[in-house]
Amino acid sequence: RVATDATWPPFEYIDTETGEIIGFDIDLFDAIAERADLDVEYVDVAWDPLLAGMAEGTYDAAISSITITPDRAKNMNFSHPYFTAGQIITTLKSNTDITGNETLAGKSVGVQTGTTGDDLATSINGTDVKRYDEIGLAFTALMTDQIDAVICDNPVAAGYVAKYDTLKTVGEPLTSEEYGIAVAKGKEELLAKINTALDALLAEGIID
């Protein structure tokens, strides 16, 4: 059972026509499963319950744009890294006040609860952090003038900017983070199988 929060395009999201979970992470884990001879059932679960479920051993693994952090590694194991991302600010194109994180004081910033974007926004002094269960809700709030900016992973932000011509990203990514596949504690054999398959896929350039 592999958990994912399918609200985070282009990595994991729902195909509106078929209702299936699709995206980069799903393609990657499908390829790993094929190499490692794993039978996979994907479980779509919200972000906070996903992390809690991995800590409790509810799921065997999770792939969901999960940044490897020391705190998370206390509760779950991680595969080798497979993608590097960074937090970036998105605003309306009409906004000229926000030019970087140093200009976010006094501004309202939308994030997805419990993410590294949430952590970063919370660390910026004077920022009014607005937390949402899904990143899409934060972008909706931004586009309807309810908040001033969104902080999230740069590939996700790029997708929204490409889709909506009222949006822009500001400056360069503020962090550098590595995604890993989470594996429940006690499932070291599964972790080894995933790493072996992942390393082969990385070496062959499949991920690129």
Secondary structure as UniProt FT lines:
FT   STRAND          2..4
FT   STRAND          7..8
FT   TURN            9..11
FT   STRAND          12..14
FT   TURN            16..18
FT   STRAND          21..22
FT   HELIX           24..36
FT   STRAND          42..44
FT   HELIX           47..56
FT   STRAND          61..62
FT   HELIX           70..73
FT   TURN            74..75
FT   STRAND          77..78
FT   STRAND          83..85
FT   STRAND          87..92
FT   TURN            93..94
FT   HELIX           101..103
FT   TURN            105..106
FT   STRAND          108..112
FT   TURN            113..114
FT   HELIX           116..123
FT   TURN            125..126
FT   STRAND          128..132
FT   HELIX           135..143
FT   TURN            144..145
FT   STRAND          149..153
FT   HELIX           154..163
FT   TURN            165..166
FT   STRAND          167..170
FT   STRAND          177..179
FT   STRAND          182..183
FT   TURN            185..186
FT   HELIX           188..204
//
